[in-house]
Amino acid sequence: MFFVCQENGAYKPVTLWYTELMLKFNEHNDVITEEYYRAILVGLQTAEDITYSMEELKGLAEAANAQVLGQIIQTLERPNTATFIGKGKTEELRELAENMEADVAIFNDELTGMQIRNLEEIVGIRIIDRTILILDIFARRAVSREGKLQVELAQLKYRLPRLTGFGKSLSRLGGGIGTRGPGEKKLETDRRHIERQMTEIKAELERLRKTRSVQRAKREKSELPVVALVGYTNSGKSALMNRILKEADKEEKSVAEKDMLFATLDTQQRSVRLDASREFILVDTVGFVSKLPHGLIEAFKSTLEEVLYADLLLHVVDASYEENRFHIEVTDKVLAEIGAGSKEKLMVFNKVDLVPSLSLNPSSGTDTLFVSAKEGLHMDVLLEEIQKRIFGKKLRIRLLIPYARGDISSYLCEKAQVLSMDYEEEGTRFEVEIDQDIYQRVKEYETV
């Protein structure tokens, strides 16, 4: 028997869709290593328009290996306490799930444990919400020990108050969206055991944070400024980082980049040398998304704290996306939440190669630049602006360093841009370009 599912506005038998999916993989000789799930999206329209939010939910679902069959949107003044959506829509969801052979229904908002249990009893399939979906994606993408711990902590924080309400999401054996991480056994134990697990994870994260603090102290001792890339997920931060590395250093030390949501979860750091005397640390951070679970922000604060210590933030925006103003607002909100709202910031609109009308030559000295990491467009202006902001206006001075202070001469050769150096009877005469902070350390040796 054939059932229909909606795909790009048309209807297609589910079995035919699945066959086409298998053929799609087979023709490229790829091996399917993860199961794909058929999902229905559910949204609740209250005061604000949720069109964009639902589009984003579809992208999140696809990032979690779900095939979106269709969606249901209901307009209500407030959510239903028992089932989030109304009784009629719940029944409609049940019929749609049965006809489309759906595996899971994904809600655009956070549900209570009771709502999940009630919905699963009525609809008969797994019910997950936006928070579980995001946590599942994070669980898939986390690579480092710290990243995995942060995700597990966020999952436990989310599920702890819902233990008595979860239905199939906890009792069903096997895998699936929303079941990664701590696992069902841990979550079905008593509350004290879970709290003990959370305490242990927090302790280990604190140890890792202290290790990073030591590394940061060493970096600060070397006086290298820090530039951090922040922005909405999939705005091209990693691609921009790779382009900066290529333009500045011409060396192969790139970071992984993919056209997908949350491609980067673990903070990446690379040193960038502009010239013999100017070097800075470039940091790539996890991308943000609307309705980002508060518990996830809390869990990732130890990673995001790198942003707090940055000398300059590059707020990367996808210029090709029409609603990028919304992306900017979400990013600004998260930055404010972690205490980085007042940091010096340079807006960098990326992907202008996809928007020809924005590919105008930017002027230096502005707070907004338009670039293309893919094509390398206007990267010279971006590097110039970064250099100006983190190194400031250079001072051109003459110095006479006594031979007894060879340490000062070595310091200048390492930290300053040496224009000339002559050996005289009294000592070594330098003509250099230096920053204000270096000048304060050597100004006693200044000559005319």
Secondary structure, 3 states (H helix, E strand, C coil): CCCEEEECCEEEEHHHHHHHHHHHHHCCCCCCCCCCEEEEEEEEECCCCCHHHHHHHHHHHHHCCEEEEEEEEEECCCCECCCECCHHHHHHHHHHHHHHCCCEEEECCCCCHHHHHHHHHHHCCEEEEHHHHHHHHHHHHCCCHHHHHHHHHHHHHHHHHHCCCCCHHHHCCCCCCCCCCCCHHHHHCCHHHHHHHHHHHHHHHHHHHHHHHHHHHHHHHCCCCEEEEEEECCCCHHHHHHHHHHHHHCCCCCCCCCCCCCCCCCCEEEEEECCCCCEEEEEECCCECCCCCHHHHHHCHHHHHHHHCCCEEEEEEECCCCCHHHHHHHHHHHHHHCCCCCCCEEEEEECHHHCHHHCCCCCCCCCEEECECCCCECHHHHHHHHHHHHHCCCEEEEEEEEHHHHHHHHHHHHHCEEEEEEECCCEEEEEEEECHHHHHHHHHHEEC
